[in-house]
Amino acid sequence: MSEAHNEHESLIKTPKQLIAAVIAGFLVPIVVIVLLVNYVGNNALTGAGSSAMTEKAIAERIAPVAHVEIKDASAPRVYQTGEQLYKAVCAACHAAGTAGAPKVGASEDWAPRIKPGYDEMLKIALAGKGAMPARGGTSPDDVTDYEIGRAIVYMANASGGKLPEPAQPAQPAAGAAAPASGAAAASGADAGSAAAAAAAMASLKTAAPAAASAGGNLDAGKKLYDTVCMACHASGVLNAPKFGDKAAWAPRIATGIDTLHTAAIKGLNAMPPKGGAAGASDDDVKAAVDYMVNAAK
């Protein structure tokens, strides 16, 4: 009988134990509630789409579609380094060795090309060869022969070559017009290449007003197209849909804009991810796709 009595005996035997139990009964729930509030407050999730309301996103949306850039024709020209031009244009094919382009860093690809010498390499780059368009798809108004030469030296030396940096052309005197691209004016073949590049740029200028009216994103898309995408899309290299060619773009547009965006970002067939512009954001790549699609409608 005494054992059964002991089993049901209360754990609180003194007044002090009773007071401690009452205090604990109040404090423990309060502490638990405070900890839960802190946890929830410090782990608040960002709602989907809320990034669209950041200061940067808002500034981009309200930015003007076009802007005026005033250049002093008499000011000394600032030339791009070989590395800068490579990253902006040449990397689209030469970073991954697309379409048989010699891959930067692969000495076995560059050795037979370096052997004939710098002058021959420059001549090929200016005139184009195989899948590579003349001047890598750039315009002589935007990229000089000197800058193309610097890019050649950068890629060759990064692939086992030891070519010296080409001599910088003399700056025009104050008030004098900038000289025409040297090698393009020197030979008939190169002049023809320059004319073809100028014609491609003319088609871009005619398409630009329509793109600008569609929104600021197309302006960003044109910028990426001019520096990267046109290397293949201006002349339709490796079956790339040619800029402005409605027949070539129609079946691709039919797949939906999301499909086109995904293909451009992840790469498709001969086209590397983001067209080789690894530093471009997904939004910029999408804008370039939108710009080309808009020109083909």
C-alpha positions as CSV (number, residue, x, y, z in Angstrom):
1,M,0.0,0.0,0.0
2,S,2.9,2.4,0.8
3,E,4.5,1.7,-2.6
4,A,1.4,2.7,-4.5
5,H,1.2,5.8,-2.4
6,N,4.8,6.8,-3.2
7,E,4.1,6.4,-7.0
8,H,1.4,9.1,-7.0
9,E,3.4,11.4,-4.7
10,S,3.8,15.0,-6.1
11,L,7.3,16.1,-7.3
12,I,6.7,19.5,-5.6
13,K,7.4,19.0,-1.9
14,T,8.4,22.5,-0.7
15,P,7.1,26.1,-1.2
16,K,10.3,26.9,-3.1
17,Q,9.8,24.2,-5.6
18,L,6.2,25.4,-6.1
19,I,7.4,29.0,-6.8
20,A,10.1,27.8,-9.2
21,A,7.5,25.6,-11.1
22,V,5.1,28.6,-11.5
23,I,7.8,30.9,-12.7
24,A,9.0,28.3,-15.2
25,G,5.5,27.8,-16.5
26,F,5.4,31.5,-17.4
27,L,8.9,32.0,-18.7
28,V,9.4,29.0,-20.9
29,P,6.4,29.8,-23.3
30,I,7.6,33.4,-23.5
31,V,11.2,32.4,-24.4
32,V,9.9,30.0,-27.0
33,I,7.6,32.6,-28.6
34,V,10.5,35.2,-28.7
35,L,12.8,32.6,-30.4
36,L,10.2,31.8,-33.0
37,V,9.6,35.4,-33.9
38,N,13.3,36.0,-34.3
39,Y,13.7,33.0,-36.5
40,V,10.8,33.9,-38.8
41,G,11.9,37.6,-39.0
42,N,15.5,36.6,-40.0
43,N,14.4,34.1,-42.6
44,A,11.9,36.1,-44.6
45,L,11.6,34.9,-48.1
46,T,11.7,37.2,-51.1
47,G,8.5,37.0,-53.0
48,A,8.6,36.0,-56.7
49,G,9.0,39.0,-59.0
50,S,10.1,41.3,-56.2
51,S,13.5,41.8,-57.8
52,A,11.6,43.8,-60.5
53,M,11.0,46.5,-57.8
54,T,14.7,47.1,-57.0
55,E,16.2,50.5,-57.7
56,K,18.4,49.1,-60.5
57,A,15.5,47.3,-62.2
58,I,13.3,50.5,-62.0
59,A,16.1,52.7,-63.3
60,E,16.6,50.3,-66.3
61,R,12.9,50.4,-67.1
62,I,12.5,54.2,-67.1
63,A,15.8,54.8,-68.9
64,P,15.4,56.6,-72.3
65,V,15.3,54.3,-75.3
66,A,17.9,56.4,-77.2
67,H,20.8,58.6,-76.2
68,V,23.0,61.1,-77.9
69,E,26.7,60.5,-77.8
70,I,28.9,63.4,-78.9
71,K,32.4,62.7,-80.0
72,D,35.2,65.1,-80.8
73,A,36.5,64.1,-84.2
74,S,39.8,65.8,-83.5
75,A,40.4,64.0,-80.2
76,P,43.0,61.2,-80.1
77,R,41.4,57.8,-80.7
78,V,41.4,55.3,-77.8
79,Y,42.2,51.9,-79.2
80,Q,40.9,48.7,-77.7
81,T,43.5,46.3,-76.4
82,G,43.8,42.8,-78.0
83,E,42.2,41.3,-75.0
84,Q,39.3,43.7,-75.0
85,L,38.5,43.0,-78.7
86,Y,38.9,39.3,-78.2
87,K,36.4,39.2,-75.3
88,A,33.9,41.5,-77.1
89,V,34.0,39.8,-80.6
90,C,36.5,37.0,-81.2
91,A,35.7,34.8,-78.1
92,A,32.3,34.0,-79.7
93,C,34.2,31.4,-81.9
94,H,37.8,31.3,-80.7
95,A,37.0,30.5,-77.0
96,A,35.4,27.2,-77.8
97,G,36.9,26.5,-81.2
98,T,33.5,26.9,-83.0
99,A,33.3,26.0,-86.7
100,G,37.0,25.0,-86.8
101,A,38.2,28.3,-85.4
102,P,41.6,27.9,-83.7
103,K,40.9,27.6,-80.0
104,V,42.7,30.1,-77.9
105,G,45.2,28.3,-75.7
106,A,45.6,25.3,-78.0
107,S,49.1,25.6,-79.4
108,E,48.5,22.8,-81.9
109,D,45.7,24.8,-83.5
110,W,47.7,28.0,-83.7
111,A,51.2,26.8,-84.7
112,P,50.5,26.3,-88.4
113,R,48.7,29.6,-88.5
114,I,51.5,31.5,-86.7
115,K,54.1,30.0,-89.0
116,P,53.3,32.2,-92.1
117,G,53.7,35.3,-90.0
118,Y,51.7,38.2,-88.6
119,D,51.1,39.9,-92.0
120,E,49.4,36.8,-93.5
121,M,47.3,36.3,-90.3
122,L,46.1,39.9,-90.5
123,K,45.3,39.6,-94.2
124,I,43.2,36.5,-93.5
125,A,41.4,38.2,-90.6
126,L,40.5,41.3,-92.6
127,A,39.3,39.3,-95.7
128,G,37.7,36.5,-93.8
129,K,38.2,32.8,-94.4
130,G,36.0,29.7,-94.2
131,A,33.2,30.3,-91.6
132,M,34.9,33.5,-90.4
133,P,33.4,36.6,-91.9
134,A,35.6,39.6,-92.9
135,R,37.0,41.4,-89.9
136,G,35.2,38.9,-87.6
137,G,31.9,40.6,-88.5
138,T,32.9,44.0,-87.3
139,S,32.7,47.3,-89.2
140,P,35.9,49.3,-90.2
141,D,34.1,52.3,-88.8
142,D,34.1,50.8,-85.3
143,V,37.1,48.5,-85.3
144,T,40.4,49.5,-87.0
145,D,42.9,47.1,-88.6
146,Y,45.3,48.0,-85.8
147,E,42.8,46.7,-83.2
148,I,42.2,43.5,-85.2
149,G,46.0,43.1,-85.3
150,R,46.2,43.5,-81.5
151,A,43.5,40.8,-81.1
152,I,45.4,38.4,-83.4
153,V,48.6,38.9,-81.4
154,Y,46.8,38.4,-78.1
155,M,45.2,35.1,-79.2
156,A,48.4,33.9,-80.9
157,N,50.6,34.7,-77.9
158,A,48.1,33.1,-75.5
159,S,48.5,29.9,-77.7
160,G,52.3,29.6,-77.7
161,G,53.2,32.4,-80.1
162,K,55.7,35.2,-79.5
163,L,54.5,37.9,-81.8
164,P,55.4,41.5,-81.2
165,E,52.7,44.1,-80.6
166,P,51.8,45.9,-83.9
167,A,52.9,49.5,-84.2
168,Q,50.2,52.0,-83.3
169,P,49.2,54.2,-86.2
170,A,49.9,57.9,-86.0
171,Q,47.1,60.0,-84.5
172,P,45.5,62.6,-86.9
173,A,46.5,66.2,-86.4
174,A,44.0,68.4,-84.6
175,G,41.0,69.2,-86.8
176,A,41.9,66.6,-89.4
177,A,39.5,63.8,-90.3
178,A,40.3,60.3,-88.9
179,P,42.2,58.2,-91.6
180,A,40.4,55.3,-93.3
181,S,41.3,51.8,-92.2
182,G,44.8,51.3,-93.5
183,A,44.9,47.8,-94.8
184,A,41.3,48.0,-96.1
185,A,42.3,50.8,-98.5
186,A,45.6,49.2,-99.5
187,S,44.2,46.3,-101.6
188,G,41.2,45.6,-103.7
189,A,40.3,42.4,-101.9
190,D,40.4,44.1,-98.5
191,A,38.4,47.1,-99.9
192,G,35.7,44.7,-101.0
193,S,35.6,43.2,-97.6
194,A,35.3,46.6,-96.0
195,A,32.4,47.4,-98.4
196,A,30.6,44.2,-97.5
197,A,31.0,45.0,-93.8
198,A,29.7,48.6,-94.4
199,A,26.7,47.1,-96.2
200,A,26.0,44.9,-93.3
201,M,26.1,47.8,-90.9
202,A,23.8,49.8,-93.3
203,S,21.2,47.1,-92.9
204,L,21.5,47.3,-89.1
205,K,21.1,51.1,-89.2
206,T,17.8,50.7,-91.2
207,A,16.5,48.2,-88.7
208,A,17.5,50.2,-85.7
209,P,14.6,52.7,-85.6
210,A,12.1,49.9,-85.5
211,A,14.0,48.2,-82.7
212,A,14.2,51.4,-80.7
213,S,10.5,52.0,-80.9
214,A,9.8,48.6,-79.4
215,G,11.5,49.5,-76.1
216,G,14.7,49.9,-74.2
217,N,15.5,46.2,-74.1
218,L,15.9,46.2,-77.9
219,D,18.5,48.9,-77.5
220,A,20.5,46.7,-75.2
221,G,20.0,43.8,-77.6
222,K,21.4,45.8,-80.5
223,K,24.5,46.6,-78.5
224,L,25.2,42.9,-77.8
225,Y,24.3,42.0,-81.4
226,D,26.8,44.6,-82.8
227,T,29.6,43.3,-80.6
228,V,29.0,39.5,-80.6
229,C,26.1,38.0,-82.4
230,M,26.8,39.6,-85.8
231,A,30.0,37.6,-86.1
232,C,27.7,34.7,-87.2
233,H,24.3,36.2,-87.8
234,A,25.3,39.0,-90.1
235,S,26.4,36.6,-92.8
236,G,24.6,33.4,-91.8
237,V,27.7,31.4,-90.6
238,L,27.1,27.7,-89.9
239,N,23.4,28.0,-90.8
240,A,22.9,30.7,-88.2
241,P,19.7,32.6,-89.2
242,K,20.8,35.7,-91.0
243,F,19.9,39.0,-89.6
244,G,16.7,40.3,-91.2
245,D,16.1,37.1,-93.2
246,K,12.4,36.4,-92.6
247,A,12.4,33.0,-94.2
248,A,15.3,31.8,-92.0
249,W,13.8,33.1,-88.8
250,A,10.1,32.1,-89.4
251,P,10.4,28.4,-88.3
252,R,12.5,29.5,-85.3
253,I,10.0,32.2,-84.3
254,A,7.2,29.6,-84.5
255,T,8.8,27.6,-81.7
256,G,8.1,30.5,-79.3
257,I,10.2,33.3,-77.8
258,D,11.0,31.3,-74.6
259,T,12.5,28.5,-76.7
260,L,14.7,31.0,-78.6
261,H,15.8,32.6,-75.3
262,T,16.7,29.2,-73.8
263,A,18.6,28.1,-76.9
264,A,20.6,31.4,-77.0
265,I,21.5,31.2,-73.3
266,K,22.4,27.5,-73.2
267,G,23.8,27.2,-76.7
268,L,22.5,25.1,-79.6
269,N,24.5,23.1,-82.2
270,A,27.5,25.2,-83.3
271,M,26.5,28.2,-81.2
272,P,28.2,28.2,-77.8
273,P,26.2,29.3,-74.7
274,K,25.4,33.0,-74.9
275,G,27.0,33.1,-78.3
276,G,30.4,33.0,-76.5
277,A,29.8,36.2,-74.5
278,A,30.2,34.5,-71.1
279,G,30.1,37.9,-69.3
280,A,26.7,38.9,-70.7
281,S,23.7,38.6,-68.5
282,D,20.7,36.4,-69.4
283,D,18.6,39.5,-69.8
284,D,21.1,41.0,-72.3
285,V,21.1,37.7,-74.3
286,K,17.3,37.7,-74.3
287,A,17.3,41.3,-75.5
288,A,19.7,40.4,-78.4
289,V,17.3,37.6,-79.4
290,D,14.4,40.0,-79.3
291,Y,16.3,42.5,-81.4
292,M,17.0,39.9,-84.1
293,V,13.5,38.5,-84.0
294,N,12.0,42.0,-84.3
295,A,14.1,42.7,-87.4
296,A,12.8,39.5,-89.0
297,K,9.1,40.1,-88.6
